[in-house]
Amino acid sequence: QVQLVESGGGLVEAGGSLRVSCAASGSIFSINAMGWYRQSPGKQRELVATITSGGSSSYADSVNSRFTISRDNAKNTVFLQMNSLKPEDTAVYYCNADINPSRFIGSTSYWGRGTQVTVSS
């Protein structure tokens, strides 16, 4: 079994910063891409940022230059540093990872349960 557990969400004023983390645990042989998505009420889940196992990252236009994704491969953990937060960044943030549970089978996409980020105006 593989689990992704997010942490670090909370309430912050507009212009502030937060860092959310996601740790993968369980039966893991290797982790390919990891990423963060978010969903606010009444909207579809959207991609925020992704990072490859080699450290290449990409961002949604709405967060580019404000958010930074990083990962610690030794700890199977991905981070999202969020700066200059805006009320429209308010959402549940979900971690996603493409994981190979063993060398003998293909990868599977796993999701965390999400962590709430609320930005007050």
Secondary structure, DSSP 8 states (H G I E B T S, - for coil): -EEEEEE--EEEETT--EEEEEEEEES-SEEEEEEEEEE-TTS--EEEEEE-TT--EEE-TTTTTTEEEEEEGGGTEEEEEE-S--GGG-EEEEEEEEEESSTTS--EEEE---EEEEEE-
